[in-house]
Amino acid sequence: MLEESIDFEMSKPVDFTHPWRHGDITFKVEGKRLYANKTILSMWSPVFEAMFTNDFKEKNAMEIKLPEKEYEEVLELMKVIHPPNKQVDENCVYSLLPLAREYQMITVLEKCEAQLMTQPANMEHLIIAEEYGLSKLLDRCISYAAQVSLNDLEQKTEYLKLEPNTIIELLRRKIQVLETKQQALKTIQEIANGDRPHWRYECLDETRGPHKQRSDVSCDACCYWMCDEIRKKARQVIGH
């Protein structure tokens, strides 16, 4: 019955700044109070679950002080974890990350990561992914950084903050990118020279007879094929 009544009441956003029916714990942040539900807090956070069930002083406390926390950020967290569960957006994602990590709210961290994945990859997000262990975001941002020139990377302050393992993986992928581009350039040269024995290209213009070993620049079909292949390889070189 309690769960049903909570679901019913929370079909619309709760005003955490005032006492409400199922608000059974009070947080005092920056001299102001926020009212939350212990059961919901425990479901999201093993830290709060331990706090409310083990022999901590907070177990039977009616009010808990959260020093060094910002009122608006804690309020935003309450909105995200209490039904109807506000979506994590670009305005709150950065402030939620440290709170989610401190209280071991894995699902909130995943929601933050999902939101950041909707934004363009950049070096700032690479640092965030590394700091908070966001593996999907880390992989995406490393791939982004691998496309940036080493000279430009070294000019960015974020690059100097990266962990050694991240730098190693970044440079490994950069080598892969360079090798791919090198191979693409080699292929372009082969196509331009008409030298491609490993492709065994056969011209579609049957009236001219098959020329498998070399392209015939006087043949429209060959020229079309050459231009199309060069265009594909050029995209690899320029990264599109």
N, C-alpha and C positions, 0 to 999 in steps of 0.2 A: 504493500500500500504506500509506503514511503516513496519508493522509486516511481510509482505511478503519479503520485502527487507532485513530485519534483519535475517529472517530464511534462506534466500538465501546466504547471506554473511557469516553467522555463521555455514555453513555446514562444515567448517574447523576451527580449533582453532584460536582464536584471539590473537594477540600479544599485551597484555595489557600494555606493557612498552612503546608503541608508540601510538600517536593519531591514531584513526581509524574512519571509516565513522560514526558509531553510538555512538561513545564515547562522551557523552555530560556532563560528570562530571569527575573531576580529583581529585585523592587522593594523598596527599603528605605523605609518610611514610619513616621515617629514611632518610630524605633529598632527596628521589627519588620519581618519579611520576608514578602513575598507572591510566589508563584511562578506565572508565567503563560506563555503560548505566543506567540512572536513572530509566527508566521504569522497566528494569529487576531487579534492586536492590529493587524497591518498591514491585514487585510481590513476592519476596522471604522474604522480611523483613518489618514488620509494623513499625519498628523503622525508616528505611530509607524512607518509605512512608510518615510518619508524618514529617520527616525532610524536604522532598521536597515539601510537600503540605500545611503544616501549617505555622504559622508565626514564623518560626525559622530563624536565620541568614543564615543558609545553603540553604534556599529555592531558593535564586537567586544567590548563590555563584557559581563560576566556578571551584573553587578549595577548597577542604576540607582537613585540616590537621588531621591526626590520630596519636596523640601522644601516646607513650608507646605501640605502635603496632610494630610488626616485618614485614618488607617488604615482605619476602618470604612467610610468613603465609597469609598475605592479598592477595598476588598474587595467592596463591593456592585457596583461597576462591573465587576469581573472576573466576578462571577456572572452579570451580565446579558449580557455579550458572549461568554462561553465556553459552548459546549453543556453541558447542555441548555437554556441561556438562561433564567435566571430572569425572570419577568414583572416589569415596572416597576409598583410599587404606590404607594399614597399615603404609605407610610412612607419610601420612598427617592427618590421623584421629585424632590423639591426639592434634594437633595444631588447628584443625578446631573446636573442641568442645567449647573452651571458646569464640571464635568469634561467633559461631552459637548461643550460649546462650545470649551473650551480645546484638546481633542484632535480637534476637527472631526468628531465622530462624528454625522453627520447622521441616521442611522437611530435612534440612541439619543435624539436630540432629538425625532424623530417619535414614538417610543414614549412619551416623557415627555408630549408634547402630547396624545396619544391618552388617556393616563391622566387628565390634567387636564380633558379634555373630558367625562369621566364625572362630574366633581364640579360642584356648583352654581357658576354664574358669579359672580364678585365682583371688587371693585376690586383686590385683591391679585393675582389672576390676570391682570388687565389689565396691571398693571405687569410681571409676569413675561413675558407674551406679547410686550410691547413690547421688553423687554430682550433676549430670546432669539430674536426674530424668528419667533414662532410664529403664523403668519398666520391659521389657522383659529380658534385660541383668541382671538386679538386681535379678529377679526370678531365672535365670539360675545359677548365681554365688552363690546365697544363697544355692541352692541345691548342688552345688559343695562343698562349705564350710561345709555343714552338714555331708559330708562324711569324713572330716578331723578330726583327734582326737583332743579333747579339749586341750590337752597338746601342740600339734603342733600349734593349732590356737593361743594360748596365747603367743607363741614365735614370732609370726608375728606382725610387727609394724602396719600393716594395720588393724588388729583386734582391736587394741586400738583406732583407729580413727573412728570406726563405730558408727553410731547413735544408741541410745537406742532401737528404734523400730526395727531396722535391727537386732540387737543382739537378741532381744526377738524372732523374727521370725526365726532366725538362730538356736537358741537353741530349739525352738519348733519343727523344722524339724529334728534336731539331735535326739530329744527324739523319734520322729516317726521312724527314721532309727533304733535306738536301739531297739525299741519295735518290729519292723519287724524282726530284726535279732534274737531277743530273741524267738519270735514265731517260726521262722525257725529252731532254735536249738532244741526247744521243739518237733517240728514235726520230726526232724531227730532222736531224742531219741525214740519217739513213733514207728517210722518205724523200727529202729534197734531192738526194743523189740518185734516187731510184734504186737504191741498193737495199734490199730487204729479203734475202734468201730464206730467213727463218719464218717469214709470213706466208710464202708461197701464194702471193696474191695473184688471182686470175682475173684479167680484165673482163668486164661484162659486155664489152663491145665485140661480139662474136665475128663481126664482119672483118675485123682487123686480125683475127687469129689470137690465140692466147699468148700473152707475154708474162710468164710467171716469174722470171728472175729479176726483171727490171721494169720500171714504169716507162711509158712512152709519153713524153711531155707534149707530143703532137696529138695525142688521143684525148678527146674531151672527157671520156669516162675515167681515164687514169688521172687526169688533172683534178676532176671533181673528188675522186677518192683521196688523192694526195692532200688537197686543201682541207677536206673533212678530217682526216687523220691528224694533220698538223694543228688544226683548230682544237681538237680534243687534247692533244699533248700540251699545247700552249696553255690551256686552262690549268693543267697540273702545275706548270711552271709558275704561273702568276697566282695560284692558290684559289681559283674559282671553279 
